Amino acid sequence: MENGKKKIWICLITVVLAAVVIGLLYYMSTPQESGGEGFLIRGEEVSGYVL
């Protein structure tokens, strides 16, 4: 019984660590946007086209 619980905990820890590593790799691989306003706010030239 104790051996089965130990295997389950090892498996769960492995899955969580793999998810964290994959998430970090995905976060590092996405291109970073320059500027602090965000990607939906572009600037004054956009507001000139709005009626």
HULINFEN-V696345 format. One record per helix or strand of 3 or more residues. SS is the DSSP state (helix for helix, strand for strand). FROM is the first residue (numbers start at 1). TO is the last residue. If there is no record, write none. Layout:
ss=SS from=FROM to=TO
ss=SS from=FROM to=TO
This chain:
ss=helix from=2 to=29
ss=helix from=44 to=47
